[in-house]
Amino acid sequence: MNNQLDLSQQEAIVVTFGNFKGGTGKTTNSTMLAYALAKKGYRVLLCDQDPQANATTLFLKTKAAREDDYITSRKH
């Protein structure tokens, strides 16, 4: 079984994690999948549609830690 994605594909592959119930791991699963694919060299777009912006916050904190930088954020 080939576990590699075809990088010559012109169309995007869309993966959606959805559930109306909270606490089911939607943010965790989507961010970890995006991270794993990005580490393998794939171009990844993660759309954080949650008003709490937890996926965005996680990525910004990770980026700041890796680049020895700091971030500021303000939630409305």
C-alpha positions, 0 to 999 in steps of 0.5 A: 500500500502506497502511503504517499499523496500524489504531489502532481495533483492539481486539485486540492484534497479537502479534509473536514472534521465536523461534529456539533458536540464540543470536546470531540477532538475536532481542533486537535485532529485537524491541527495535528493532521495539518502539522504532520502533512506540513512536516512531510513537505505538503502545502497545507491550508488550515481554516479555523472556523471556531469563534474561539480560534484555538487552532490559530492560537496553537499555531501562533504559539508554536511558531513563536516558540520555534522562531524564538519570537513572541505573539500578542493576541486579543480576543473580542 
